[in-house]
Amino acid sequence: MNRADVYTKFPQAKETTVFIETITRYNSAFGTTSEGDRVFLNTRLIDAVGLQEGDLTRCHVLPNYEDKRDEIPYRAIRAGAPEAQPEPDVLEKQETKPPVQEILYEYLKKVGPTSTSSLVSALNDPRAGTNEVHRACSQLHSDGEIARALVYRTPGQGRASMTLWALSVEEFEVEQELG
């Protein structure tokens, strides 16, 4: 189905960029749009395009089925090849923090460790989609101002399933009662 056919057959479809956050054990996936909305991608799309956790792709999405819409607002009906993403370590160092970085820093100070997608949702700012928040957090990390933890769903996985951010490494420690 080409791009024109998508809009003819599904007039309510919209095209958006999706960050693939998690691939399930059944090889379907969940992602987040640059606006912070969750998207479901079925196994057929993941296999056909070869998407992996951490990829960024352009998708045509529809509102999800009514019984699932509250938790996952969209489902993808078409996905493109993964887009190239700049490595966080090659981001240029900035002398002053842009407002989004200041907001992120203050939010982390208030709530503690959290994921990129949670930060996107909490900010509720059209300037701060998944890519922008990840880049801003990566810059803060490169500047030594926040800590980053990569979470892997399965052993041997090539890319992290999720990135968590905190003001310091100590915030990632979980206290357990012994005994």
Backbone as a chain_set.jsonl record, in Angstrom:
{"seq": "MNRADVYTKFPQAKETTVFIETITRYNSAFGTTSEGDRVFLNTRLIDAVGLQEGDLTRCHVLPNYEDKRDEIPYRAIRAGAPEAQPEPDVLEKQETKPPVQEILYEYLKKVGPTSTSSLVSALNDPRAGTNEVHRACSQLHSDGEIARALVYRTPGQGRASMTLWALSVEEFEVEQELG", "coords": {"N": [[0.851, -1.166, 0.0], [0.734, 2.103, -0.98], [1.656, 5.5, -0.023], [-0.44, 7.319, -0.791], [-2.588, 5.54, -1.037], [-2.942, 4.794, 1.63], [-4.098, 7.063, 2.817], [-6.431, 7.214, 1.332], [-7.788, 4.822, 1.881], [-7.791, 4.92, 4.666], [-8.86, 7.596, 5.865], [-8.593, 8.949, 8.295], [-6.024, 8.535, 9.09], [-2.77, 9.487, 10.245], [0.507, 10.807, 9.743], [3.452, 10.31, 11.56], [6.385, 10.669, 13.66], [7.86, 7.979, 15.368], [9.274, 6.703, 18.32], [10.725, 3.71, 19.075], [10.141, 2.029, 21.922], [9.812, -0.416, 23.359], [10.06, -3.846, 22.564], [8.027, -6.594, 22.482], [7.908, -9.986, 23.826], [6.569, -11.355, 21.927], [7.215, -10.13, 19.649], [5.854, -7.829, 18.882], [5.476, -4.253, 19.213], [5.879, -1.298, 21.27], [5.704, 2.174, 21.136], [6.541, 5.714, 21.248], [5.173, 8.793, 20.236], [6.426, 11.946, 18.93], [4.918, 13.751, 20.247], [4.403, 12.551, 22.616], [2.455, 10.587, 22.748], [1.372, 7.178, 23.063], [2.045, 4.335, 20.97], [1.038, 1.372, 19.296], [2.702, -1.216, 17.58], [2.335, -3.811, 15.363], [3.448, -7.286, 15.055], [3.836, -7.952, 12.354], [4.567, -5.482, 11.14], [6.946, -4.882, 12.554], [8.614, -7.05, 11.881], [8.651, -6.813, 9.053], [9.891, -4.348, 8.562], [12.104, -4.461, 10.142], [12.534, -3.299, 12.65], [13.98, -2.226, 15.777], [14.339, -2.055, 19.364], [14.743, 1.239, 20.496], [14.916, 2.397, 18.007], [14.048, 4.968, 15.646], [11.314, 5.896, 13.728], [9.241, 6.693, 10.869], [5.759, 6.632, 10.903], [2.472, 5.671, 9.807], [-0.402, 6.25, 11.535], [-3.372, 5.184, 13.237], [-6.29, 5.923, 15.239], [-6.382, 3.847, 18.082], [-7.997, 0.645, 18.739], [-11.169, 0.813, 20.31], [-11.391, -0.389, 22.899], [-8.777, -0.38, 23.774], [-7.795, 2.128, 23.587], [-7.605, 3.995, 25.721], [-5.276, 3.397, 27.139], [-3.268, 2.977, 25.148], [-3.179, 5.173, 22.744], [-2.853, 5.08, 19.888], [-2.432, 3.013, 16.916], [-0.113, 1.611, 14.698], [-0.239, 1.495, 11.156], [1.411, 1.44, 9.078], [4.918, 1.505, 8.602], [8.128, 3.021, 8.335], [11.594, 2.583, 7.297], [14.161, 2.418, 9.852], [15.266, 5.548, 11.177], [18.293, 7.456, 11.072], [20.022, 8.335, 14.053], [21.581, 10.877, 15.961], [24.53, 10.252, 17.87], [24.605, 10.54, 21.4], [27.035, 11.42, 22.556], [28.252, 12.996, 20.635], [27.0, 15.368, 20.556], [26.937, 18.896, 20.424], [28.531, 20.921, 22.859], [26.851, 23.199, 24.937], [26.922, 26.527, 26.133], [24.992, 27.789, 27.777], [22.098, 26.518, 29.369], [19.304, 25.499, 27.454], [15.827, 26.439, 27.822], [14.253, 24.012, 27.965], [16.058, 22.102, 28.967], [16.553, 23.17, 31.512], [14.016, 22.915, 32.658], [13.734, 20.118, 32.601], [15.818, 19.367, 34.345], [14.941, 20.531, 36.758], [12.555, 19.108, 37.085], [13.494, 16.464, 37.415], [14.827, 16.871, 39.798], [12.691, 17.226, 41.478], [11.045, 14.845, 41.239], [12.701, 12.598, 41.051], [14.385, 9.595, 39.754], [13.494, 8.825, 36.397], [11.945, 7.812, 33.255], [12.613, 8.544, 29.737], [10.215, 8.7, 28.207], [8.346, 9.179, 30.244], [9.175, 11.684, 31.086], [8.598, 13.177, 28.78], [5.793, 13.015, 28.745], [5.203, 14.264, 31.204], [6.171, 16.854, 30.812], [4.519, 17.943, 28.838], [4.779, 19.695, 26.632], [4.792, 21.173, 23.485], [7.235, 21.627, 22.214], [8.834, 19.707, 23.217], [9.256, 16.792, 22.371], [9.799, 13.192, 22.202], [12.355, 12.82, 20.973], [13.567, 15.355, 21.335], [13.576, 15.597, 24.13], [15.156, 13.37, 24.833], [17.59, 14.11, 23.614], [18.114, 16.51, 25.022], [18.382, 15.544, 27.662], [20.563, 13.85, 27.225], [22.505, 15.741, 26.658], [22.633, 17.095, 29.112], [23.619, 14.967, 30.589], [26.098, 14.552, 29.297], [27.292, 16.903, 30.076], [27.756, 16.327, 32.675], [25.798, 16.761, 34.567], [23.532, 15.223, 35.106], [22.65, 11.757, 35.751], [22.689, 8.674, 33.897], [20.933, 5.679, 33.22], [20.896, 2.627, 31.555], [18.449, 0.37, 30.552], [17.973, -3.0, 29.974], [15.855, -5.275, 28.43], [16.202, -7.974, 27.773], [18.891, -10.407, 27.984], [21.876, -9.965, 26.074], [20.845, -8.205, 24.279], [21.006, -5.775, 21.712], [20.533, -2.985, 21.896], [19.504, -0.667, 24.447], [16.381, -1.064, 26.142], [15.145, 0.928, 27.474], [15.807, 4.189, 28.729], [16.808, 5.58, 31.74], [16.783, 8.501, 33.787], [18.427, 10.532, 36.217], [19.35, 12.732, 38.962], [21.669, 11.906, 40.198], [23.852, 9.017, 40.425], [23.42, 7.63, 42.763], [20.683, 7.863, 43.192], [19.55, 5.823, 41.749], [19.849, 3.563, 43.226], [18.335, 0.906, 44.994], [16.835, 0.469, 48.013], [16.812, -2.288, 50.133], [15.195, -4.357, 52.47], [16.803, -6.508, 54.634], [16.292, -9.781, 55.627]], "CA": [[0.0, 0.0, 0.0], [1.568, 3.307, -1.015], [1.235, 6.593, 0.85], [-1.752, 7.829, -1.219], [-3.593, 4.525, -0.704], [-3.179, 4.828, 3.069], [-5.036, 8.14, 3.126], [-7.701, 6.921, 0.682], [-8.433, 3.741, 2.621], [-7.914, 5.336, 6.069], [-8.768, 9.06, 5.845], [-8.236, 9.473, 9.613], [-4.614, 8.227, 9.357], [-1.826, 10.613, 10.27], [1.905, 10.388, 9.709], [4.17, 10.857, 12.707], [7.625, 9.99, 14.028], [7.672, 7.12, 16.547], [10.463, 6.15, 18.958], [10.397, 2.355, 19.524], [10.614, 1.878, 23.294], [9.829, -1.795, 23.826], [9.588, -4.925, 21.698], [7.548, -7.65, 23.378], [8.416, -11.331, 23.522], [5.843, -11.819, 20.728], [7.781, -9.313, 18.581], [5.125, -6.6, 18.604], [6.229, -3.191, 19.869], [5.23, -0.094, 21.755], [6.549, 3.336, 20.939], [6.018, 7.017, 21.651], [5.286, 9.833, 19.209], [7.135, 13.134, 19.403], [3.984, 14.467, 21.129], [4.289, 11.799, 23.854], [1.388, 9.591, 22.684], [1.83, 5.796, 22.898], [1.658, 3.701, 19.705], [1.246, -0.062, 19.189], [3.134, -1.696, 16.265], [2.173, -5.27, 15.39], [4.58, -8.126, 14.663], [4.022, -7.866, 10.906], [5.336, -4.263, 10.851], [8.289, -4.995, 13.143], [9.376, -7.999, 11.057], [8.801, -6.322, 7.678], [10.795, -3.197, 8.508], [13.308, -4.784, 10.903], [12.709, -2.325, 13.724], [14.515, -2.694, 17.055], [14.175, -1.103, 20.458], [15.614, 2.397, 20.367], [14.837, 2.966, 16.661], [13.147, 6.071, 15.34], [10.749, 5.597, 12.419], [8.015, 7.403, 10.469], [4.63, 5.699, 10.854], [1.097, 6.107, 9.624], [-1.112, 5.725, 12.692], [-4.817, 5.356, 13.379], [-6.714, 5.747, 16.634], [-6.386, 2.436, 18.451], [-9.314, 0.079, 18.967], [-11.819, 1.501, 21.414], [-11.111, -1.008, 24.198], [-7.358, -0.202, 24.112], [-7.464, 3.524, 23.317], [-7.265, 4.759, 26.923], [-3.882, 3.138, 27.507], [-2.426, 3.166, 23.956], [-4.093, 5.899, 21.867], [-2.697, 4.849, 18.454], [-1.841, 1.794, 16.373], [0.545, 1.89, 13.414], [-0.676, 0.661, 10.035], [2.533, 1.461, 8.135], [6.141, 2.008, 9.228], [9.268, 3.143, 7.433], [12.894, 2.107, 7.781], [14.66, 3.211, 10.983], [15.987, 6.774, 10.845], [19.565, 7.618, 11.775], [19.968, 9.224, 15.202], [22.922, 11.279, 16.386], [24.992, 9.695, 19.134], [24.589, 11.581, 22.426], [28.366, 11.941, 22.858], [28.731, 13.934, 19.628], [26.233, 16.603, 20.628], [27.78, 20.044, 20.746], [28.372, 21.447, 24.207], [26.291, 24.54, 24.936], [27.341, 27.296, 27.296], [23.846, 27.983, 28.657], [21.062, 25.509, 29.17], [18.043, 26.005, 26.924], [14.754, 26.285, 28.804], [13.812, 22.625, 28.136], [17.008, 21.445, 29.863], [16.316, 23.667, 32.869], [12.769, 22.305, 33.116], [14.032, 18.708, 32.857], [16.642, 19.298, 35.543], [14.082, 20.824, 37.91], [11.605, 18.003, 37.223], [14.244, 15.349, 38.002], [15.099, 17.246, 41.18], [11.45, 17.09, 42.222], [10.454, 13.5, 41.249], [13.69, 11.518, 41.087], [14.647, 8.868, 38.511], [12.352, 8.617, 35.506], [12.285, 7.464, 31.873], [12.438, 9.58, 28.724], [8.8, 8.845, 27.853], [7.659, 9.81, 31.375], [9.525, 13.109, 31.039], [7.825, 13.775, 27.682], [4.405, 13.137, 29.215], [5.129, 15.226, 32.3], [6.428, 18.209, 30.328], [3.354, 18.39, 28.085], [5.248, 20.869, 25.893], [4.927, 20.791, 22.077], [8.644, 21.687, 21.815], [9.576, 18.649, 23.897], [8.899, 15.431, 22.004], [10.729, 12.162, 22.665], [13.719, 13.083, 20.482], [14.103, 16.559, 21.961], [13.834, 15.308, 25.545], [16.314, 12.476, 24.908], [18.79, 14.914, 23.299], [18.362, 17.445, 26.119], [18.907, 14.754, 28.777], [21.906, 13.4, 26.835], [23.395, 16.895, 26.806], [22.836, 17.269, 30.552], [24.493, 13.859, 31.003], [27.444, 14.86, 28.774], [27.815, 18.004, 30.889], [27.977, 15.819, 34.024], [24.79, 17.301, 35.48], [22.597, 14.163, 35.495], [23.126, 10.387, 35.522], [21.884, 7.895, 32.955], [20.966, 4.222, 33.372], [20.29, 1.933, 30.426], [17.735, -0.829, 31.002], [17.864, -4.002, 28.918], [14.776, -6.219, 28.696], [16.71, -9.336, 27.666], [20.348, -10.493, 27.855], [22.398, -9.995, 24.715], [20.131, -7.233, 23.46], [21.928, -4.808, 21.137], [20.255, -1.631, 22.384], [18.709, -0.609, 25.67], [14.937, -0.939, 25.981], [14.694, 2.153, 28.108], [16.815, 5.006, 29.389], [16.344, 6.269, 32.932], [17.577, 9.68, 34.104], [18.352, 10.978, 37.612], [20.363, 13.744, 39.261], [22.915, 11.243, 40.568], [23.834, 7.556, 40.373], [22.875, 7.137, 44.028], [19.219, 7.822, 43.116], [19.141, 4.562, 41.127], [19.979, 2.479, 44.192], [17.1, 0.476, 45.624], [17.094, -0.038, 49.354], [16.069, -3.511, 50.419], [15.304, -4.808, 53.85], [17.33, -7.869, 54.731], [15.849, -10.58, 56.561]], "C": [[0.901, 1.235, 0.0], [0.94, 4.407, -0.153], [-0.147, 7.123, 0.498], [-2.86, 6.846, -0.865], [-3.932, 4.534, 0.78], [-4.236, 5.87, 3.39], [-6.381, 7.949, 2.453], [-8.464, 5.882, 1.485], [-8.7, 4.13, 4.078], [-7.794, 6.864, 6.151], [-8.377, 9.667, 7.19], [-6.774, 9.187, 9.987], [-3.79, 9.509, 9.402], [-0.418, 10.05, 10.294], [2.642, 11.075, 10.847], [5.464, 10.081, 12.929], [7.387, 9.228, 15.325], [9.026, 6.599, 17.011], [10.064, 4.792, 19.522], [11.005, 2.143, 20.906], [10.795, 0.425, 23.7], [9.347, -2.732, 22.735], [9.245, -6.088, 22.616], [8.142, -8.994, 22.994], [7.719, -11.925, 22.309], [6.248, -11.02, 19.486], [6.849, -8.208, 18.08], [5.859, -5.514, 19.399], [5.326, -2.067, 20.357], [6.217, 1.046, 21.589], [5.85, 4.592, 21.412], [6.211, 7.997, 20.504], [6.061, 11.01, 19.781], [6.242, 13.99, 20.297], [3.791, 13.739, 22.453], [3.177, 10.767, 23.87], [1.965, 8.202, 22.434], [1.252, 5.199, 21.615], [1.966, 2.206, 19.785], [1.657, -0.388, 17.759], [3.068, -3.216, 16.296], [3.417, -5.984, 14.85], [4.889, -8.0, 13.176], [4.857, -6.633, 10.54], [6.777, -4.374, 11.35], [9.164, -5.902, 12.282], [9.658, -7.438, 9.658], [9.851, -5.219, 7.573], [12.102, -3.478, 9.25], [13.585, -3.799, 12.02], [13.213, -2.997, 14.997], [14.223, -1.648, 18.114], [15.194, 0.015, 20.3], [15.589, 3.038, 18.989], [13.828, 4.106, 16.609], [12.638, 5.833, 13.928], [9.537, 6.482, 12.14], [6.915, 6.368, 10.312], [3.353, 6.413, 10.452], [0.323, 5.456, 10.76], [-2.596, 6.046, 12.601], [-5.14, 5.351, 14.865], [-6.827, 4.251, 16.923], [-7.827, 1.957, 18.64], [-9.876, 0.645, 20.271], [-11.47, 0.923, 22.789], [-9.663, -0.833, 24.653], [-6.933, 1.266, 24.083], [-7.054, 4.322, 24.551], [-5.798, 4.608, 27.299], [-2.915, 3.417, 26.351], [-3.303, 3.852, 22.9], [-4.017, 5.545, 20.372], [-2.162, 3.457, 18.141], [-1.271, 2.147, 15.005], [-0.008, 0.943, 12.357], [0.399, 0.604, 8.953], [3.735, 2.042, 8.857], [7.254, 2.039, 8.196], [10.522, 2.576, 8.065], [13.357, 2.98, 8.95], [15.442, 4.422, 10.492], [17.275, 6.839, 11.653], [19.387, 8.613, 12.914], [21.379, 9.621, 15.593], [23.269, 10.632, 17.719], [25.04, 10.809, 20.173], [25.951, 12.201, 22.684], [28.871, 12.937, 21.828], [27.908, 15.214, 19.603], [27.166, 17.745, 21.021], [27.48, 20.534, 22.155], [27.849, 22.877, 24.121], [26.694, 25.238, 26.227], [26.195, 27.507, 28.285], [22.799, 26.931, 28.343], [19.851, 26.143, 28.511], [16.937, 25.742, 27.944], [14.301, 24.836, 29.015], [14.753, 21.889, 29.082], [16.812, 21.897, 31.314], [15.069, 23.027, 33.457], [13.008, 20.838, 33.462], [14.813, 18.541, 34.15], [15.792, 19.513, 36.794], [13.079, 19.696, 38.154], [12.288, 16.794, 37.866], [14.554, 15.624, 39.48], [13.861, 16.986, 42.048], [10.98, 15.633, 42.34], [11.454, 12.358, 41.333], [13.796, 10.797, 39.759], [13.377, 8.633, 37.696], [12.832, 8.346, 34.089], [12.062, 8.649, 30.935], [10.961, 9.789, 28.424], [7.997, 9.473, 28.992], [7.949, 11.304, 31.418], [8.736, 13.819, 29.953], [6.385, 14.021, 28.137], [4.272, 14.218, 30.28], [5.315, 16.665, 31.822], [5.225, 18.792, 29.598], [3.652, 19.691, 27.322], [5.44, 20.477, 24.436], [6.369, 20.849, 21.559], [9.41, 20.473, 22.293], [9.006, 17.271, 23.581], [9.969, 14.474, 22.49], [12.16, 12.461, 22.239], [14.342, 14.278, 21.19], [14.447, 16.32, 23.426], [15.058, 14.403, 25.686], [17.613, 13.252, 24.627], [19.142, 15.862, 24.445], [18.939, 16.707, 27.33], [20.321, 14.257, 28.475], [22.916, 14.53, 26.99], [23.675, 17.163, 28.285], [23.769, 16.184, 31.097], [25.927, 14.123, 30.551], [28.117, 15.967, 29.575], [28.08, 17.581, 32.335], [26.946, 16.286, 35.035], [23.745, 16.281, 35.906], [23.221, 12.803, 35.174], [22.156, 9.664, 34.592], [22.05, 6.411, 33.269], [20.244, 3.611, 32.184], [19.691, 0.628, 30.928], [17.554, -1.757, 29.81], [16.803, -5.025, 29.318], [15.275, -7.651, 28.693], [18.232, -9.328, 27.558], [20.756, -10.526, 26.379], [21.719, -9.025, 23.769], [21.105, -6.165, 22.979], [21.764, -3.395, 21.659], [19.412, -1.701, 23.645], [17.227, -0.448, 25.334], [14.448, 0.411, 26.479], [15.892, 2.878, 28.695], [16.166, 5.691, 30.577], [17.311, 7.402, 33.251], [17.374, 10.04, 35.57], [19.436, 12.024, 37.837], [21.696, 13.126, 39.632], [22.738, 9.733, 40.484], [23.191, 6.982, 41.628], [21.351, 7.038, 43.993], [18.708, 6.533, 42.479], [19.194, 3.383, 42.109], [18.642, 2.196, 44.846], [17.445, -0.09, 46.984], [16.207, -1.242, 49.61], [16.265, -3.864, 51.884], [15.806, -6.249, 53.836], [16.664, -8.574, 55.888], [14.91, -11.007, 57.4]], "O": [[1.739, 1.391, 0.888], [-0.163, 4.253, 0.37], [-0.956, 7.358, 1.395], [-3.943, 7.252, -0.444], [-5.083, 4.306, 1.154], [-5.168, 5.599, 4.147], [-7.386, 8.465, 2.943], [-9.657, 6.045, 1.742], [-9.707, 3.723, 4.658], [-6.722, 7.373, 6.477], [-7.877, 10.792, 7.228], [-6.333, 9.554, 11.076], [-4.071, 10.479, 8.698], [-0.182, 8.953, 10.801], [2.479, 12.275, 11.071], [5.615, 8.961, 12.44], [6.792, 9.753, 16.265], [9.826, 6.116, 16.21], [9.163, 4.715, 20.357], [12.226, 2.084, 21.053], [11.802, 0.065, 24.309], [8.355, -2.458, 22.06], [10.066, -6.516, 23.427], [8.799, -9.122, 21.961], [8.21, -12.887, 21.72], [5.689, -11.212, 18.406], [7.033, -7.702, 16.973], [6.765, -5.823, 20.173], [4.185, -1.913, 19.922], [7.409, 0.904, 21.863], [4.724, 4.551, 21.909], [7.269, 8.034, 19.876], [6.322, 11.062, 20.983], [6.734, 14.855, 21.021], [3.092, 14.243, 23.332], [2.959, 10.124, 24.896], [2.931, 8.055, 21.686], [0.128, 5.508, 21.222], [3.022, 1.811, 20.279], [1.038, 0.103, 16.816], [3.678, -3.845, 17.161], [4.309, -5.364, 14.271], [6.053, -7.947, 12.779], [5.764, -6.732, 9.714], [7.714, -4.0, 10.645], [10.312, -5.569, 11.987], [10.768, -7.571, 9.143], [10.61, -5.166, 6.605], [13.103, -2.803, 9.01], [14.742, -3.493, 12.309], [12.923, -4.163, 15.264], [13.902, -0.502, 17.803], [16.364, -0.233, 20.006], [16.17, 4.107, 18.799], [12.898, 4.189, 17.412], [13.432, 5.594, 13.019], [8.886, 6.963, 13.067], [7.112, 5.342, 9.662], [3.175, 7.601, 10.721], [0.384, 4.239, 10.933], [-3.013, 7.027, 11.984], [-4.362, 4.837, 15.669], [-7.315, 3.487, 16.09], [-8.757, 2.761, 18.694], [-9.132, 0.918, 21.213], [-11.273, 1.677, 23.742], [-9.351, -1.11, 25.811], [-5.829, 1.602, 24.511], [-6.237, 5.236, 24.444], [-5.155, 5.568, 27.723], [-1.864, 4.024, 26.554], [-4.09, 3.183, 22.23], [-5.009, 5.694, 19.659], [-1.529, 2.81, 18.976], [-1.884, 2.897, 14.245], [-0.219, -0.243, 12.611], [0.303, -0.192, 8.019], [3.589, 2.976, 9.645], [7.318, 1.196, 7.301], [10.516, 2.145, 9.218], [12.988, 4.152, 9.03], [16.187, 4.338, 9.515], [17.342, 6.34, 12.777], [18.687, 9.615, 12.766], [22.285, 8.788, 15.561], [22.411, 10.481, 18.589], [25.473, 11.918, 19.859], [26.032, 13.388, 22.999], [29.827, 13.662, 22.103], [28.097, 16.055, 18.724], [28.066, 17.576, 21.844], [26.328, 20.559, 22.588], [28.344, 23.675, 23.325], [26.793, 24.611, 27.282], [26.398, 27.414, 29.496], [22.638, 26.511, 27.196], [19.4, 27.205, 28.941], [17.101, 24.907, 28.834], [13.991, 24.461, 30.145], [14.289, 21.12, 29.924], [16.9, 21.085, 32.235], [15.062, 22.638, 34.625], [12.541, 20.362, 34.497], [14.5, 17.668, 34.96], [15.909, 18.77, 37.769], [12.787, 19.366, 39.303], [11.722, 16.168, 38.763], [14.541, 14.71, 40.304], [13.975, 16.578, 43.204], [10.558, 15.215, 43.419], [11.067, 11.237, 41.665], [13.349, 11.318, 38.738], [12.327, 8.288, 38.238], [13.985, 8.617, 33.756], [11.407, 9.627, 31.295], [10.495, 10.927, 28.388], [7.058, 10.226, 28.734], [7.071, 12.101, 31.748], [8.254, 14.932, 30.162], [5.835, 15.104, 27.934], [3.323, 15.001, 30.254], [4.697, 17.586, 32.356], [4.936, 19.983, 29.716], [2.879, 20.648, 27.366], [6.181, 19.534, 24.158], [6.693, 20.192, 20.57], [10.522, 20.224, 21.828], [8.352, 16.656, 24.423], [10.94, 14.893, 23.119], [13.081, 12.367, 23.051], [15.502, 14.229, 21.598], [15.48, 16.781, 23.911], [15.903, 14.631, 26.551], [18.612, 13.068, 25.322], [20.311, 16.007, 24.803], [19.882, 17.191, 27.956], [21.179, 14.244, 29.358], [24.052, 14.3, 27.405], [24.815, 17.426, 28.668], [24.605, 16.451, 31.96], [26.867, 13.941, 31.325], [29.337, 15.981, 29.738], [28.571, 18.378, 33.134], [27.189, 16.217, 36.24], [23.127, 16.442, 36.958], [24.192, 12.714, 34.423], [20.973, 9.996, 34.513], [23.154, 5.942, 33.546], [19.132, 4.013, 31.841], [20.346, -0.13, 31.644], [17.045, -1.35, 28.766], [16.849, -5.576, 30.418], [14.836, -8.464, 29.507], [18.81, -8.347, 27.089], [20.033, -11.068, 25.544], [22.0, -9.032, 22.571], [21.942, -5.698, 23.752], [22.75, -2.682, 21.844], [18.696, -2.675, 23.876], [16.869, 0.22, 24.364], [13.47, 0.962, 25.974], [16.869, 2.254, 29.108], [15.109, 6.308, 30.448], [18.514, 7.284, 33.015], [16.279, 9.875, 36.108], [20.333, 12.186, 37.009], [22.744, 13.735, 39.416], [21.614, 9.231, 40.473], [22.497, 5.967, 41.567], [20.778, 6.207, 44.697], [17.54, 6.187, 42.656], [18.633, 2.323, 41.833], [17.905, 3.113, 45.208], [18.248, -1.015, 47.098], [15.006, -1.218, 49.338], [17.344, -3.695, 52.451], [15.286, -7.094, 53.108], [16.502, -8.023, 56.977], [15.136, -11.959, 58.147]]}, "num_chains": 1, "name": "protein.A"}
